[in-house]
Amino acid sequence: MLILQRKIGESLLIGEDISIQVLSIEAGRVRLAIEAPKELSILRSELRVAADSNREAAEEGVSPMALLDILGKGNKK
């Protein structure tokens, strides 16, 4: 894992065609702007976790209420 420090307005490049710029830092939250090719999928990690849980629940036949319980635990940190 690479750990970087960036200030507002600074950016970093990933490969030749992905750029991530820090737009703002307020109340412990960072706003990022990402420029990448349209064919590249960019997801927030919690959406990936929800999609994986949903897929597993569908395969296992888990009830919708149990799935909501699983997703609710991901928001409590």
Beta strands, then each sheet from edge to edge (+ up, - down):
strand 1: 11-14
strand 2: 18-26
strand 3: 29-35
sheet 1: 1+ 2- 3+
end
